[in-house]
Amino acid sequence: MGGVLEASSDSDWRQPMPENMLYLQLESGRVVFELAPDFAPNLIANLRILVADRYFDDLAIIRSQDNYVVQWGDPNSGNEDARSMGAAAEMLGPEFYRDAEGLPFVRIQSNDAYANEVGFVAGFPSGREGEEGRAWLTHCFGMLGVGRANSPRSGNGAELYVVTGHAPRHLDRNVTLLGRVIEGMQLLTTLPRGTGPLGFYESEDEYVAIKSIRFGSELASSERLEIELLRTDTETFGKLIEARRYRVEEWFVDPTDSIGLCNVPLPSRPLD
């Protein structure tokens, strides 16, 4: 894989747009996300309102379930002490999937248990039923999703989670996914595990404080993450997948000549 990346050209890389980058600031550092408005425009718009109103500032990470997810939001949600959502909508239609038509879907060869076809759309792991069917983001490691209750309309962006364990693909098309982590994943995977049911923290002393959440467009250029991401619609990315499908390193005794969607690496590099 290293050789493939070394041979890449500058045109194989892209800079994420500041307005689609979300910065979660913790005491231990920051976690940076790239959002996917092509898949969840309404929920991301609602999230923009919440962030602009500083809804998340001084809230907390309230759940860390081993091999599953880290989740944050208002610990008082659902009771009289809950924080106001201001102008943001409390109920929104789900964006579990969308029409595949018009998406720049780059298919990869993979036998998948949860989708007829899998691949990438602008850097995000995705599934689809076919060119004229449904398409959706998939629950791979590092993906950012919207927590909800039983009602599909109960997700509003005020409660978010990140996949920190083995890909729970059974959640695909049942939860709205917004994007993925592009820096700082280690800050979430190393959090203490919650001792309550489903990994929820059982006391305020266990909560992990959130200092702030901001969109990149709100930050000064000096505060933004300077990064480039490998484009997934390039010949170089195709070569990278092939290098990962069939491992030629001496250590591999029986290369499989196969790859799962969530095992495809998504390289990044610092912006010069």
C-alpha angles and dihedrals in degrees: 000000000000091000092052092053093045089056094050122114127227090255089064090068134068138192116233114238113256092229090059095049119093122199120206109193118203130172087255095052140283136305116207125203134190112215128215109219091173087072104034110020097152098048092044089051089053090048089054089058092050092049093046089052090050090239095156098046110118094004119119151234101255104178138043112171117188114252091357129061148333113219136190140185141103111335087206096053111142098025136082093269093059116129115254116253090211113200093351118109116253093202124041135167112259121256097203092143142349139205112292092216112112096013117128091234115179107199122211127200105254136133102233128188095206106040139035089227133014133192142111137298113198092329099318123113108243145174130209141180093225139303092297098035135074126307129196144169115259132230100250125151111292098020119143118226142178116248117226143173124233094294112083087220095056096086111095107155096261090106118046136176140190126214105242100168143037109339108273094207091166085079092063112122090010099077130039112246118204106184143299143275114264098175138015100031091141090065090064101038092054097052116121111268117249115247096208127086112301090008097292116155111249101210140028089249089067096050117110109225121235111214096190148325119218139169116240091241088065094055130083113254089249090060097050126098109257102213143138124211125207110252112240094210095067137099088239091060090050090053090049091055091050090050089054095043095057113031113205097180113123092243093067111089097177113020110200100214086218138097137192120226094244091050093062109106119228105209125210134182136192114267110249 
